[in-house]
Amino acid sequence: MIDLKKLEVWFITGSQDLYGEETLKQVAVDSQQIVKALDKSAKIPVHIVFKPVVKSPAEIFNTFQDANVAKNCMGVITWCHTFSPSKMWINGLKILHKPVLHLHTQFNRDLPWADIDMDFMNLNQAAHGDREHGFIMSRMNVNRKVVVGHWGEDDVQEEISVWARAAAAWFDFQTLKVARFGDNMREVAVTEGDKVEAQIKFGMSVYGYGVGDLVKIVNEVSDKDIDKLVKEYMDVFEVAKAGKPGGEFHTNVRYQARLEIALKNFLKNGGFGAFTTTFEDLHGLAQLPGLASQRLMADGYGFGAEGDWKHSAMVRAVKVMGQGLKGGCSFMEDYTYHLNPKGMKVLGAHMLEICPTIGKGKAKLEVHPLGIGGKADPARLVFNVPEGPAINASLIDLGTRFRLIVNSVDCVKADADMPKLPVARAMWVPQPDLKTGAGAWILSGGAHHTAFSQAVDARYLEDFAEIAGIEFIHIGKNTTISDIKKELRWNDLYYRFGK
């Protein structure tokens, strides 16, 4: 996983030479104080960097040009302390390729009622300076986030943090490499997509490999390395008796350790941040990677089952966004329903590959038949997901554009134990309810696979979609089927003709 604290957001303050040297010195001092506070904020995970106040078209152009090529600069925050004529910003904004947050704030929180004079008014002009600044970005159709309020307030710093985490995920997306072992699950539509268009739009690239490329590395893993990793399993997880040394299925556990080591070596050596597998293409492998995939997700890798490279990439992106926050992220699937009118809910799970970062308590390591694929019984982690708010995010390819769909959900406790279900599982109620949530999801074309997270909410994904310039649909507490139909139709017109 990338280190968020090594990433930079440049803080760029706008002014002009009209106000004189003393005023401009104060603008710089005030801006530096704001940057210092934001950089030290426990909420903001990245490094906020002060840049000299820009006062002319050349200074703005040069600063944005530098931001474009700076290795660790992942975005810029702009603010106009005084009035900063927007025509000065045109050429700079034309070349800027980094995400933008427009912070509409002012240095002082309160008006100095007894002392306010024209010197104060000339210095503190964000109330109308930022409106001029906002106009030119709207005129030029610059995608950005606007945050309004005093820079010292928690809610403002929280919104900056949400955007910064989304921008960090976008930064990672630009160079993300996805390793696809085998092809797509046969005849499935939603997990397919245009990889070339995805690389043009997102920067990420998908590399296809035959399973034999992985088998070669699997066969080279040493018993010594397997012994070491299996010992870690025994220490970290609640291992079923049959999976312990001497047990009936201990060799199955050891094989998953072999797979984990091989996969990790392959991904690390190739610079990959995400991967996919499919149970329909396992030639040369004794098991489908179950425990191995779960463990690699816990290390920060994105994963998608059945060749689903889009959700593998999204799992990685959401993991980057949620780094350091409470709660985890996992590949997920809406598997089956509880349709009792007294409490309709979804059972989310997958055959094997649910990330333990979303688990409650100590995970159990068990070995069970897979039921499909015709391979040996794979080891996997079994656990429940704790109650609380969460999201499911789905990235789909509509042929003409990409759409990111997010459903806010509420994880709940299962009505009863499920002792015979040998997979990790989550129970949730979609917002606003199962009938409306599922109906809106289906009308939107959402996939059966998702990136599930209890660490981030819909705001993060909305900011990510804004940065990426893709369609965003949120299904939440206030969603109705009538409204979602209208939104989808309006969006279709916009993306067909609005650009």
Secondary structure, DSSP 8 states (H G I E B T S, - for coil): ---GGG-EEEEEEE--GGG-HHHHHHHHHHHHHHHHHHHH-SS--SEEEE---B-SHHHHHHHHHHHHH-TTEEEEEEEESS---GGGGHHHHHH--S-EEEEE--S-SS--TTT--HHHHHH--HHHHHHHHHHHHHHTT---EEEES-TTSHHHHHHHHHHHHHHHHHHHHTT-EEEEES---TT-STT---HHHHHHHH--EEEEE-HHHHHHHHHH--HHHHHHHHHHHHHHSEE-GGGSTTSTTHHHHHHHHHHHHHHHHHHHHHT-SEEE--TT--TT-SS--SHHHHHHHHTT-EEEGGG-HHHHHHHHHHHHHTTTSSS-EEEEEEEEEE--TTS-EEEEE-SS---GGG-EEEEEEEE---SSSS----EEEEEE--SEEEEEEEEEE-SS-EEEEEEEEEE---SS--TT--S-EEEEEESS-HHHHHHHHHHHT--SEEEEESS--HHHHHHHHHHHT-EEEEE-TT--HHHHHHHHHHHHHIIIII-
